[in-house]
């Protein structure tokens, strides 16, 4: 059984390290909030990330094949719902539901 002072010291060190690791991001973000580069990236990155995800998801899609219609239809539904309602959750759920329904019924192997 460890000594009581050792256990208390270990708990205090763990608490200090945990507190420091949780406080460090906030301390680092404070000077970055005024940065023009960070403001530019915060405005442009969401669209860039979405483009990268779409390209990644559709990169191996066999276009002349009928199996490509389910993901392309789901993509069209997702884009249409988002342009219509401007609701990310509705767009994601609608596109996912479209893909699952088409892939498991109409275009099932």
VENVEN-V888716 format. One record per backbone hydrogen bond with DSSP energy under -0.5 kcal/mol. NH is the residue of the N-H (numbers start at 1). CO is the residue of the C=O. Records with the same first field share a line. If there is no record, write none. Layout:
# VENVEN-V888716
NH->CO ; CO
This chain:
# VENVEN-V888716
7->3
8->4
9->5
10->6
11->7
12->8
13->9
14->10
15->11
16->12
17->13
18->14
19->15
20->16
21->17
22->18
23->19
24->20
25->21
27->23
28->24
29->25
30->26
31->27
32->28
33->29 ; 30
34->31
35->32
39->35
40->36
41->37
42->38
43->39
44->40
45->41
48->44
49->45
50->46
51->47
52->48
53->49
54->50
55->51
56->52
57->53
58->54
59->55 ; 56
61->58
63->61
65->62
68->65
69->66
70->67
71->67
72->68
73->69
74->70
75->71
76->72
77->73
78->74
79->75
80->76
81->77
82->78
83->79
84->80
85->81
86->81 ; 82
91->87
92->88
93->89
94->90
95->91
96->92
97->93
98->94
99->95
100->96
101->97
102->98
103->99
104->100
105->101
106->101
107->102
108->105
